[in-house]
Amino acid sequence: MKSSSRVRGHSPVSSKLLIMEAMKMEHTIMAPNDGKVTTVNFQVGDMVEEGTELLVVA
């Protein structure tokens, strides 16, 4: 996902924001609402702590 990408939430065609791997399982994170990704706070392969803000959708 790139900053400034448009996303759609709460619809059958909701946007996938990212796929997170934890304990050998993949979890798909969907857009909570329509908007635009304004900030991306990680890079592919980064290890992140619980509670870390990964994306901002405005």
C-alpha positions as CSV (number, residue, x, y, z in Angstrom):
1,M,0.0,0.0,0.0
2,K,1.3,3.4,-1.0
3,S,0.7,6.7,0.7
4,S,-2.1,8.5,-1.2
5,S,-3.8,5.2,-2.3
6,R,-7.6,5.4,-2.2
7,V,-9.3,2.7,-0.2
8,R,-12.9,1.5,0.2
9,G,-14.4,0.1,3.4
10,H,-17.5,-1.6,4.6
11,S,-18.5,-2.9,1.2
12,P,-18.3,-6.2,-0.7
13,V,-15.3,-4.7,-2.5
14,S,-13.5,-3.4,0.6
15,S,-9.8,-2.6,0.1
16,K,-7.1,-4.8,1.6
17,L,-4.7,-2.6,3.4
18,L,-2.1,-5.1,4.3
19,I,-1.4,-8.7,5.1
20,M,0.3,-9.3,8.5
21,E,2.0,-12.5,9.4
22,A,1.9,-13.6,13.1
23,M,2.8,-17.0,14.5
24,K,3.0,-18.4,10.9
25,M,-0.5,-17.3,10.1
26,E,-1.5,-14.5,7.7
27,H,-4.1,-11.9,8.7
28,T,-5.7,-9.6,6.1
29,I,-6.4,-6.1,7.4
30,M,-9.2,-4.4,5.5
31,A,-10.0,-0.7,5.2
32,P,-12.3,0.4,8.1
33,N,-14.0,3.0,5.8
34,D,-13.6,4.8,2.6
35,G,-10.7,7.2,2.4
36,K,-7.1,7.8,1.4
37,V,-4.0,6.3,2.9
38,T,-2.1,9.4,4.2
39,T,0.7,7.7,6.1
40,V,2.5,4.3,6.0
41,N,4.7,3.7,9.1
42,F,6.3,0.4,8.0
43,Q,8.2,-1.3,5.2
44,V,7.7,-4.9,3.9
45,G,9.4,-7.3,6.3
46,D,9.5,-5.0,9.3
47,M,8.9,-6.5,12.8
48,V,6.4,-4.4,14.7
49,E,5.3,-4.3,18.3
50,E,1.7,-4.7,19.4
51,G,-0.2,-1.4,19.3
52,T,2.1,0.2,16.6
53,E,0.2,2.5,14.2
54,L,0.9,1.0,10.8
55,L,-1.3,3.1,8.5
56,V,-3.4,6.2,8.6
57,V,-6.6,6.3,6.5
58,A,-8.2,9.7,6.3
